[in-house]
Amino acid sequence: MEQLSNNSLVGKISIHTKNWDLKKISKEDILSEWYIKYRFYDDNAHKEKQVVIKSGVNEFKTLADKQSAIRDLLRIERNEL
């Protein structure tokens, strides 16, 4: 868990497809659905939710393009948190 400045917590951010950051993965994994997910705990509102982000990543069909899109989403999401 990571404590955020607004009195909230965020769990570990994970990426689905495992091994997404390797130089070579199976064609099946490249074509599978990729997404980022994590748990967000809002202590102010006493609420918890699971966040899943796809944001166009699955429109890409090559490994390099999907990896780049996931890296961009991770950077954006970390900045937003």
Backbone torsions as a table, in degrees:
resi	resn	phi	psi	omega
1	MET	NA	139.5	176.8
2	GLU	-118.1	127.7	177.9
3	GLN	-79.8	130.2	177.8
4	LEU	-100.1	163.4	-175.7
5	SER	-67.3	-19.9	-177.6
6	ASN	-94.9	23.4	178.5
7	ASN	68.2	28.6	176.3
8	SER	-115.5	167.9	177.9
9	LEU	-125.7	148.9	174.7
10	VAL	-128.6	135.5	177.3
11	GLY	-80.5	-178.8	180.0
12	LYS	-62.9	131.5	176.5
13	ILE	-82.9	126.8	179.2
14	SER	-124.0	156.6	-179.4
15	ILE	-117.4	129.4	173.9
16	HIS	-100.2	112.4	73.7
17	THR	-128.0	128.0	178.2
18	LYS	-60.3	150.4	178.8
19	ASN	61.8	27.1	-177.5
20	TRP	-60.7	-24.6	-174.3
21	ASP	-97.4	9.5	176.2
22	LEU	-76.3	161.5	179.7
23	LYS	-73.3	-24.1	-179.0
24	LYS	-145.2	127.6	174.5
25	ILE	-135.4	169.6	-176.5
26	SER	-66.4	153.7	177.4
27	LYS	-59.5	-37.3	178.7
28	GLU	-61.0	-43.0	178.2
29	ASP	-67.8	-37.2	178.7
30	ILE	-62.9	-40.8	-176.4
31	LEU	-85.0	-8.0	179.0
32	SER	-72.4	170.7	179.8
33	GLU	-76.8	124.8	178.4
34	TRP	-105.2	143.8	175.6
35	TYR	-162.7	163.7	175.9
36	ILE	-107.4	140.6	175.8
37	LYS	-145.1	152.7	175.8
38	TYR	-164.3	166.0	175.7
39	ARG	-101.2	139.1	179.2
40	PHE	-121.9	128.3	-179.3
41	TYR	-116.0	115.8	178.8
42	ASP	-98.1	100.7	-178.6
43	ASP	-67.0	-28.8	179.9
44	ASN	-66.4	-40.9	-178.5
45	ALA	-100.2	-2.3	-177.8
46	HIS	55.1	46.9	-179.7
47	LYS	-126.8	152.5	177.3
48	GLU	-131.1	140.6	175.1
49	LYS	-148.5	152.7	173.8
50	GLN	-94.9	129.0	-178.8
51	VAL	-104.4	129.1	176.7
52	VAL	-125.4	127.8	-176.9
53	ILE	-125.1	124.6	176.7
54	LYS	-113.0	-44.9	173.3
55	SER	36.7	52.0	172.6
56	GLY	82.6	-0.7	-178.7
57	VAL	-58.4	-38.2	-173.6
58	ASN	-79.0	-1.3	172.5
59	GLU	-73.7	-24.7	-179.8
60	PHE	-80.7	145.5	-176.0
61	LYS	-116.6	-8.0	178.2
62	THR	-105.2	154.0	-179.7
63	LEU	-59.6	-47.7	-177.6
64	ALA	-60.7	-41.6	-180.0
65	ASP	-66.7	-42.9	179.5
66	LYS	-66.6	-41.1	178.3
67	GLN	-61.7	-43.0	178.9
68	SER	-62.7	-43.6	179.7
69	ALA	-63.9	-41.1	178.5
70	ILE	-65.2	-42.6	178.4
71	ARG	-61.6	-41.4	177.6
72	ASP	-63.1	-45.0	178.8
73	LEU	-62.3	-41.4	177.8
74	LEU	-60.5	-45.3	-179.3
75	ARG	-62.4	-46.2	-179.8
76	ILE	-63.0	-45.7	-177.5
77	GLU	-65.5	-40.7	177.2
78	ARG	-63.1	-39.3	177.2
79	ASN	-65.5	-39.0	179.8
80	GLU	-66.4	-37.3	-178.9
81	LEU	-70.2	NA	NA
